Amino acid sequence: MSSALRERAPATHDRGAGRADRLGGARRRRMPRHAGFAYLLLAPALILFSIAFLIPIGYSIGLSFMGSRSTGSAFAPPETVFVQLDNYAGVLADPTFWSSLGRLGVFAIVMVPLMMGTAILLALLLDLPRVRARAFSRTAIFLPYAVPSVIAALMWGFLYVPQISPVYQFASGLGIELPALLTGGFVQVAIVNVVLWGGIGFNTIIIYTALQSLPKEQIDAARIDGCDELRIARFVKLPHVVPATLLTGLFSVIGALQIYSEPQMLSTLTTSIDSTFFPLMRVYRDAFAHDDLNAASAASILLALATVLLSLLVLGLRTVLARRTR
Amino acid sequence: MRRTTRAGIAALGVMAIGLTGCAAGDGGSDGSVTLEFWAWGSNIDQRVAVWNEENPDIQVEISAPASGADMPTVVLSAARAGDGPDMAQAEYTQLPSYVTAGILADLTPSADAFADKFSESVLETVTFDELIFGIPQDLGPALFVHRKDLFAELGLSPAASWDEFRALAEQVRASGDGDRYLLNFSALDADLFMGLALQNGAQWWDYDDDGWSVDIASTETQEVLDFWRGMVEDDLVSTYQTNSPEYVEAMASGRILSQLAGAWAPGPLMSQYPETVGAWAGAPIPQWDPSDPRVFARGGSADVVLADSEHPEQAIEFLTWLNASDEGAEGLVEVNKFTAASHGQQIERSAPELMPDESGYWPTASEQADHLVAAQWGPNTQVAFTAIGDAFGNAFEGQLPWSEVLPEVQRVVSTDLER
């Protein structure tokens, strides 16, 4: 038996190898034709991808290594020269870059958990059996997402100004003194609120949709086992929406890093938000107020790298969590 | 390396010329030309229409791709991309950035046609290193534009000196419910602070053969800053962001009694607060030394010809007519401009629509214009504006000590100059 095996084994191996060779050969012969056709089909997407994505990124990277240097006399046009990593060094040495990152950190740490927590809570509430006005609530929760962030910031901005805000007027009518949200440290609260208002709807719908894919039997089984709604939510529904939550959490983190239009809009209403409040505002200032596209590019690329790193971190976390649940 | 860069720039330049040719459109085969003119100023289109009627060979197309403060970004990017207009309106504060970017045509050879229409100090604002780079259009000599109805109600009169101005502000605060302010001092109005410093003898930028130098943290500026710090800390002025809802509400309800504005102020006030017609008047601005009046400008602009224009001669011809000729100056007066040309300042004109019974408004403005101090703006005025806005905002909020405001602005502006 064993000798027979020993005899057959090489043969099997040979046959297998032979088939692989034949397959490989066939693939090699066919490849050019197939590949050509594939590239032809891919071409529109690739061309658009290059024009809209690769070329601008390449151009920015190029810009970030260049700089304009004055040529001595006052009115001679400056010269564009290769400056190696000077722009990056300049950004990293600028205290306003770090303070804007610090504020961004505070913003993200407060905003993302609040966003995810509220979205999960709302999704679980929507998913309760015998809930009334479900379609209406779903639409009402989702609707703010359809409002452009600039409009949302403007609208909230009007509500934040004590002199003209109906909210403040109502509160002071009741004898309650609300804090002026557009002053000092409260301004972060004001920004977080606008972002939450606009973003919770989107996240709720994603998580709610994930809940719909939960098999009814599983919930019924839990109910038969004596779980009340709270326990079903905690032990059946919550674990089920972990992947969706992580995904929307990743979107929220990226969204937080890219925060721009809300604070930019609110900055016209208050002196608490300066032109370097968040990193992207600082990039805008460099590019347009300072007319320094090179420094702006360097800062943008640093931010993009940070975003990629953070995304990988969140995705890594997701894999680890997925493995643990398995 | 350097040679390649230069060759690259040259190649870009050639492409640019080609592109401008396409964009501007050379008109028909009948030899007529079409000029592109970027300007935000109100009513200038009416003057352009008059010109187009009379000059079928040189047609001007006016458009406003951006408002005043955002204009340099748009013009600079377009000019660098070779897609700039033939002519553009530029605030005096913005001219140096255009000149240093090298995008303007030198108008010195054609200056004989318009130079004698302007006073020497006005011409100086468009002259850099003895070359003329623009034709002045309007001036914004600062005026104390105030609510004369409320002043009469409270028994107040405009202040001649800054000490009196502070006393006036205290009186206004003490009146009524205590919700009135004499003036709003906004972090966004950096040009006002720059003007106030200029009035006290500060000169922020200067240049010599070695390039630009900046002197913002000077004693003169510090004195002015200390005055306004006192006003802010003692709650004698409000610090709303200009044109924020808070500010607009306060202006509309008469809780802010005055503005230190350019002579053009009646126009915007009229369109924003039409219900206040007849309530306003203009007066000279307060002085440090009333026996030696010094006046700064807010805004005011010139028109420039871009170096890439294919029809510079026609452009200069049009701009000379628009801004310098007697006919042009009279036309600008008709559309409510305070002209840079001397002729336009001297002719009789009716009171602004906002203050129909204030026949003394324009004569006061002319008088103020006689005391305008020469200003040297820098190639990065916009950087200084942003830095002042940030530093003042942070000082208002207690995030930055007042003593750090000027050093911080100086640091930002000089770092930017050195690059």
Interface residues (C-beta under 8 A of the other chain):
Chain A: G67 S68 R69 S70 G72 S73 A74 F75 A76 P77 P78 E79 T80 V81 F82 G90 G157 F158 V161 Q163 I164 T183 G184 T268 L269 T270 T271 S272 I273 D274 S275 T276 R285 F288 A289 H290 D291 D292 A295
Chain B: M1 R2 T5 I9 D70 P72 T73 L76 S97 V99 T100 A101 G102 F128 D129 L131 A187 Y207 D208 D209 D210 G211 W212 T239 Q241 N243 S244 P245 E246 E249 A250 P379 N380 Q382 V383 F385 T386 G389 D390 F392 G393 N394 F396 E397 G398 D416 R419
